[in-house]
Amino acid sequence: MQKQTIKQPKTKQARSAAPNARSAALTVLQQVLAEGAYTNIAVNKYLRAHALEDMERHFFTELVYGTVKAAGTLDWYLERCVSRPLGSVAPEILQVLRLSAYQLLFMERIPASAACNEAVKLARSVSHEGSAKFVNGVLRGLLRKLQAGEIALPDPQQDDAGYLAIKYYHPRWLVKRWLGPWGKEGTEALLAFDNSPAPVCLRTNTLMTTRERLLAALQEMGAEAHTSRWSEDGIVCDKLPSLSGMLAKMQQDFYVQDESSMLVGRAVNPQPGMRVLDLCSAPGGKATHLAQLMRNQGEIIACDIHEHKLRLIEENARRLGVSCIKTLLNDAGALREEWLNTFDRVLVDAPCSGMGVLRRRAEARWCKQRKDLKLFPPLQLAILNNAARYVKEGGRLVYSTCTIEQAENHYLIEEFLTQNSQWQRVPLTHPLTGETEEELQLLPQRDGVDGFYICVLERR
C-alpha cells in the first residue's frame, strides 16, 4: 500500500469485478467514514445481505479496508488537487474521491482510466452531472501531478513525523507522540505493523475439543494454520476457508480471538468452582475463556453497560456450550454493595484507547484525537478502584487493556497502588521467555502481536 507509481494493469479481473465491487465499497465507506460505523461490522453486514462473487468480494474488501486505513493520506493527496477544503465537499462525493484515489495511488493492477471512469459513474449515481465533472477533474489533476512528480512527501530530515504520517497512513499527532518513547526506528516498525495484514486467530474451546484435533480439522478443510507461540489454546490461520462454513461444521470448537487477548484468561487463573466477575465483558471472549479454564464449573458474572452487548455474550456462551456464565446489566464504575468482598477473581478488561490494535481496527486511527486519550485514565482508575472492593480476601484482581499507552497501563497501576497500599502486584511468567515479570506489556514492533497490557494484583 505504499507504492505510488501508476502502472497499467495486466489482468481483466478488476474490470469484471469493478462496477459492483466499487458501488458496494462506496456504500460501506459512507457508513464508516461519514457515519461512524465499524469497518469490520459494516463489511460483514453488507456481505451477508449481498451475494457477491468471490472476485468481487475480494476486490470490495480490499477497497474498503485499504481506503479506510489510508484515509488521512488520501486526503493529503486530494487537498493538493482540490481548490476548496475537503470538509466542504459532499460526504458521498468525498468517499468517491477517496475510493478512487486509493486505486490510483496504491492498486497498481487497476488501470488509471478505469479508476477515473468508474469514479465518474459513481459520482453521477449518487449526485448529479456537476459532481461527476468535479470528480473527473480532481482525479485527472491528481494523475497529472503524480506523473509530473509535483507531489512530494514531507522531507524526513525536516519533518519526520509528517513524513512517517503520510507514508504509513497515521495521524501526525499520533506519530509525533510515539516518536518520543519509541524513537524513529521503533515508531516506523510500529506503523508498518499497523498496516500489515492481520491473521485470523482462533482460541480452541477445550470444553469441546483439543487444539490438536481442531488444527487437524482446519487443515483438512484447506486452512493454512499453525499453533500459537503465545497461547497454548491458540491457532493462527494465514489462510482460511469460509468462516461461515467453518462455523457450520465446528461451531462449538473455537472462538475468534487475538493471541494477545488469549493471555488474559491464563493470567486470571480461575479454578473450577470459583466465583468470578468480568466487569467489562462484551462480547464475551474472555468470559468464555475463563469458563473453559474453570471446566464450566463455578459462576461467572459477565457485565456490560449496554443491553444489546449482553445478548452477544449470551449468544457466544450458548454456541460454545458454556452454562456457568450469567450476564448482568451493570455500570462498572458504580458500587454494588452486595458484591463487596465476594469474588475469588475480578477481571477489569478496561475500556481504553485501543492503540495496540490499530492493525485490526481500520478506522480507529482516524477516530481519536490527542485530547481523547486523556479521557481514559480517570475512567479506568475509577473502575479499578471499584472492582478492588469486590475481591474477597486471598482473591485476585486482573487489569488488562489493548493499548500501548503507558498512562493507561503502567502509570495507572502505579497510581492505583499509591492510593491502595494494601494491594501489590503478583509476578507473571512471560509466555515466550519464561521469565518472571511484574507486568506484561506487549509491543507490536517488538513482539509481533497486537499491543496488550496485563497486570495481576493481590491484597497484601
N, C-alpha and C positions, 0 to 999 in steps of 0.2 A: 504493500500500500504506500510505498514511499517513492516509487519511480514516477517521474514527471514527464518523460519523453512521450510524445504522441506517435503511436505506430498504427498502421492499418492492420486489421485482423486477418487471419489466415483461415478462419473457420466460419461456418454458417450457423453455428449453434446460437450465437447471440441474436442473429436476425430472426430466427424462427421463434425464439422464446420471448423476444423483446416486447412486443405490444402488451401482452397480458401481464408479463412479469413487471414491466415498468409501471403500468397502471396500478397493479396491486401494491407495488412498493410505494408509490405516491400516496395511496390511501393510508398505509401504515405509518409512513413518515409524518403525515399530517397529525395522526393520533399521538405520535411520540414527541416530535419536536415542537408542535404548536399546542397540543392539548395535555401534555404531561404524562402520557401512558408509559408503562414499562415496555422496553423493546421486546423482550422475550415473550411476555404475555400477549402483546399485540400481534406479534408474528404467529404465535401458536393459535391464537383465536382466529386469525384470518385463514390459516391453513386448514383448520378444522371445518370452516364454513365454505371453503372454495377448493374444488378438486383441480389443483394444478398438476400438470405432468411433471415428471422428475426433472427434466431440463429447465422448465420454467420455475419450478420450485427452488432449485439451487441458485438460479440467476436472481430470483426475487429475494432470497435470503441474503445473498451476498450484497445486493444493492442496499437493502435496509440496514443491515449491521454495519456495512462499510460506510454508508453515508452518515449514520448516526455517530459512529465512532470518530469520524473525521470532520464533523460539522464545523467546529471552530476554524480549522484550517481551510475548509471550503469557503467559509465566509470571508476569510482573509484574502483569498484569491478573488472572490467576487467583488469585494469592496474596491478592488483596483480596476474594475470594469463597469461599475455602476455609478452613475453620477450623483445619486442621492443615497441617504442612509438606508441600509438594508431593512431597518426597522419600519420604514415607510412602505416597503413592498408588501403586497397582499400575501398572507401566510401561505396559501396554496401555490402561489407563483414562486415564492421563495423556496418551497420544497422542490418544485420542478427544477429550479436553478441548481440547488444543492445536489439533487439526484443526478443531474446531467453533468455538472462539474466533476463529480466523483468519477463518472465514467471517463471523462476526458483526461483527468489527471492520473488516475490510478488503475484503470482497466485497459491494458494495452490491447487486448483482443477485440475490443469494441471499436468499430470504425468511427472516427470523429464525425463523419457525415451522418451516420446512423444515430449517434447520440444527439446531435443537434436537431435532426429532422423529427425524431420521436419526441424530443422536448417540445417542439413547436406544436405537435399534435396534442400532447398532454395539456399544454397551456390553453390551447383552444377548447379542449374538452371541459376544463374546469373554470374557464373565464371567457374572454372574448378575443376578437382578432387583434385588438391593440396589445393585449397581454402577450399573444403569440409572437407578434413582431418584436416586442420588448425582449422576450426570452431569446429569440433568434439573434438579435443584435448583441446582447450581453455575451452569449456563448461564442459567437463568431469573433467578438472582440477579445475574449479570453484566449481563443485559439491563436489569433494573430500575435498577441503579446507573448504567449508561450513560445511560439515558433521563432519569434524575433529575439527571444532572450531578454525581454523587457521586464520580467518579473523575477526578482531575486530574493531569496530568503534573507532574513537579517544576518548581519555579519556576526559570526560566533565570537570573534575577538572583542567586539564592542557590546554585544547584547546576547550573551549565551542563553539567557532564559527565553528571550524572544525566538532565537534560532531553534532551540530544542522544542519549544511550544508548537511552532508551525511544523517542524519536521515530524514530530511524534504525536500530533493531534491532542494536546493537553492545554488547558487554560494557562496563560502565562503566570498568573499569581501562584498557581499550584507548583509549577516548575521552579519558580523562584523560591518558594517555601522549602522544597525538597533539596535544593542545591546546598542549603545550609548544613543539614545533618549528613547528607549522603555524598556531597561533592559532585563534580561534573560526571565522572565515570560511573559512580553509583546511580546517580539520577538518570543518566542515559540508559543504563541497564534496566532500571525500574520502568521507564517509559516504554522501552522496547518490549518488556514483558507484558505490560498492559495491552499492547497491540497484537500480541501473539494469539493464535487460536487456542482456545481452552478445551482440553479433552473432557469427555463426559466421565464422571467418576461415580461409581456405584458402591453403596455400602451393603454388604451381604446381610440379609436378615437371618441371623443364626438361629432364630426360633423355628425356621422352616428348612434351612439347608446349610451347607458349608461353603466356604469360599471356593474350595477346590471343585465342588460339584457345579457351583454357579459359573465359574470360569470355563469349565468344560462345556457346559450347555451354551454359553455365549459363543464360544469358538465354533461349536457345531452349527450355530446359526449364521456363521460367517463373520463374526466380530473379530477385530484385531484388538486384543486386550491382554493386560498383564497385571499381576498383583501389585498393590501399592507398597512402596518402601516405608511410607509414613504410618499407615494404619493396618493393623492385622485383619481388619474387616473389609478393607478397601480393594476395589478393582478399578484400574484406569483403562479407559477404552479410547483408542486412537481412531477406530473406525467401527461404526455400529450399523446393524440393520435398523429398520423402522422401530422407534421406541414404542409405538402403539402395538406393533407386532410382538415385541418382547413382553410387554405388559399382558397381552392376551395369553401368552404361553407360560409365563412365570411371574404373574402379578404379585405373588406374596414373597418372592425370593430376594427382592432388592429395593433399595431406596436411592434415588439420585441425590448425592451429597458430595461436596468438595472434600478433598483429602484433609485439608487443614481443619475443617469443621468436624470431621470424624474424631479428632483428637480430644474434643471436649468431653465426650461421654466417658472415655477412659480416665480422664482427669477427675471427673466426679466420683468414679469408682463406687457406684452403688451396689449394694449386695441384696440378694433375694430377701424379701420380707421387709425392706426398709420403707420409710415414708419419705418421699422426695417431692420437692416443689420446684417447678420450672416456671419462673416468673414471667419471662418474655418468650413464650413458647412457639408461636406460629412461624411456619406452617407445620411444625411438629417433628422435624428431622431429628433434633437432639432428644426430644422426649421419647420417640420410638426407639432410638438407640439405647437410651437408659433402660427402657423396658426390656429389650433383649438381653442387656447385660445383667438384669435382675431376673432373667428367665421367666419374665411375665408374672413374677410373684412379688407382692407388696402393693404399694399405692403411689401413683404419680399424679400430682395435681398440676395440670398444664393450663397456664393462664394467658390471656391476651385482653387488650382493651377494646377489641373490635369483635362483634358477634360473628361476622362472616368469616373471620380468620379462625375462630374456634371450630367452625364446620370443616375447615381444611385439616385441622389436627385430627378431628374425629374420622374423617374420610381416610386419612393416611393410616391411622391406627387400625381401622377396620380392614383395610386392604392387606396390612402386614400381619393380621391375626393377633393384634395386641389388645388385651382386655383390661389391663391394670391402670390405664390412663383415664382420668376424669378431667374434663375441661371445665373452666370456670371463667366467667367474665370478671375481670379484675384490673384495677389500676395499680401497677407495680409500685408506685410511689406512695400509695395510701395505706395506712396501717390497718390490719385486721387483727384485732386483739385475740380472737380465738386461735390464731396461729402462733402466738408467742411461744417460743421455746418448744416447738412440737415436731420439727422436721430433722431427720438424720442428715439429709443433704438438701442444699438450696442452690440452684443454678440461676445466675444472672447473666444471660447472654444479651448484653445490653444493647439498646438502640444506639447506633454510632454513625460516624461519617462515612463508613464503608470504603475508606481509602485503600484498603488492602485487596479489594475485589473488583477493581475497575476493569480488569480483563473480562469479567463475566457480565458486567452491567454496562452495556454500551453507552447509555445515556447519562450515567451517573456523573461522569467528569464534567458535564456541562450544566448539571442541575444545581450545583452548590457554589457558593461564593465564600471568600475568605471569612467574612463575618459569621457565616453559618456554623463554622467549626467551633465557635465559642459557645454555641448553644448546648452542645452535648455534655461536656464535663459536669456542669451543675446538675443536669438531669440524671446522669449516670451515678453521681455520688449520692444523690437523694435516694435512688432506687437501691443502691448497695447498702446504705445505712439502714434502710427499712428492712431489706432482706436479712441483714445480720440478726435482727430481733426474732426471726422465725427459727433460727438454728438452735437445736437442743444442745445441752452440754455434751461435749465429745463429738458433736457433729461438724460438718464442714460446709463452707461457703465457697463456691467457684464462680469466678468472674471471667467473662470472655467477650471479645469484640472481634469484628472482621476489619479492623483498621490498623494502620501503622503509625497513627498519630500518638505520640508519647503522652500528650496531655490527657488523652482518653484512656491510656494504659498505665505505664509505669508511674507517672507522676500522680495519676488519680489514686492508685493504690497507696502510694506514699502518703497522700493527704488523708485517705481513709484510716490508715494505721496511726497517723498522728492524732486523729480525732478519737480513735478507738484503741487505746493502749492494751486492752485485754486480748486483742487479736494479733496473729502472726502468720507469716507465710509458711506453707508446707512445701518442702522441696519437690520438684518434678523431675522425672527422668526424661532426658531428651530422646525422642523416638528413634533417631538415627545413631547418635553418638553414644548413647547410654550414660552420658554424663549427668550429674545432678545439677539442676538449675533452680533458682528461686522463682523464676517465672519464665514462661515460654513466649518469645516474640519471634514469629516467623516473618521474614522479609522476602518478598518475591525475587528481588535482584540477587539475593544471596542463596535462598533455599529452593528456588524454582517452583514454589507453590504459592497459592494465594496468601496474602498477608493476614496474620491472625495473632491474637494475644490470649493467653490463658494464665490465670493465677489462682492457686488454691489457698484458702485462708482457713484458720482454725483458732478457736479461743485458746488463750494461754492456759 
